């Protein structure tokens, strides 16, 4: 007598489950439609414009708009003309801006968060509000205030005069601060190896000029206005850091700096990645301060790729190049985000260190 074994039936999803799926799609449909209409479709159209010769008149999808391939990208990267040099200058300016703003604002934000998170500090709520207040103020208003503070007869130069320093005309000085420092020790011209070759239409000596005096004022403004937002992220992360490890480190004789570096900071790695990513995105996309303040002057030393994209498209009516610059900027941001993710990744414990722990465990 043979027995027939039947495979267990998979439970069919009940009507309630099917209803939940339909309800979920109904609830998410509005935001999907909004993102599609106002984000994804415009991005795809801008990508098409970067590969076309659209003049800004009529629809970019019309039959009289021709496909030009990578011509717009080549014009700003390998064209050898004014477009390439302008893009190189903008990239140089923004690179120095990112190099100085991102680490300085992160360090300042972490310091402020550690300061206002101390239990012994009185009036912590007041200081948190005071440090965060510049972040919620209009960037246009802050820029106008900065123009007044850093003018020739402004408050900053007045304070510098108290210590015998003759302040510059900040927003009209195109000199790079590295070249200014080298000029103070007599080095006013670069070596032949740096002046005879370069990248994107500007020499390596110009790449190493540092941010201009005008861009340095914008760098200070960015640190002043963005550190408060990053501080809030660090405050939230510090509240989730366990005090037990810090107390254990204290009992083992670790100093305050050692406890912060080896115990607190590793637990802040996810927040640190978020802060650095937001800082990179914001710094590479800086536009409103430049548009309100100097519009790229003096001598194009405050031009950024975002402002150059606007200038090429809306002022020069070269929409293809403007879109190409925007997408090159997008790729730059993605590249640095990936590199940053790789640097801050969780690394496995090395065999040498693991062997040390095993030896300690056996001897104890």
Number of C-alpha atoms within 10 A of each C-alpha: 3 4 5 6 6 6 6 6 6 6 6 7 9 9 9 9 11 11 11 12 12 11 12 11 11 11 11 10 12 11 11 12 12 11 13 13 12 10 11 14 12 13 15 11 13 20 16 19 26 27 20 23 21 23 15 14 8 10 11 18 13 9 7 11 16 14 14 14 13 13 19 24 21 15 18 24 21 15 16 13 13 12 21 21 20 21 23 23 25 21 21 25 24 24 18 19 25 19 13 17 25 24 15 17 26 21 15 18 26 24 15 21 24 15 16 20 18 10 8 9 11 10 9 15 11 11 15 19 12 12 21 20 14 18 18 11 11 10 17 15 12 18 21 13 12 21 19 14 17 20 18 18 13 16 14 17 19 18 13 13 12 9 8 9 11 13 17 17 16 24 24 17 16 19 19 22 18 15 20 17 14 15 12 10 8 9 12 12 12 16 10 9 11 15 14 12 12 15 16 21 21 19 16 17 19 17 20 16 20 22 28 28 24 26 30 21 17 24 21 16 19 24 19 19 20 24 28 26 18 26 26 19 17 24 20 13 18 20 10 10 15 12 13 9 13 19 13 13 18 14 9 9 11 15 11 11 10 14 18 16 12 13 18 19 15 13 17 17 15 13 18 20 17 16 22 19 20 14 21 22 19 16 22 20 18 19 21 14 21 20 17 15 19 19 19 21 17 19 12 16 26 30 28 29 26 21 24 25 25 22 20 18 19 13 11 12 16 20 25 28 29 27 26 25 26 22 18 15 19 14 12 14 19 15 12 14 18 12 12 15 16 11 11 14 12 10 8 7 9 8 9 9 10 12 12 10 11 12 11 10 9 7 6 6
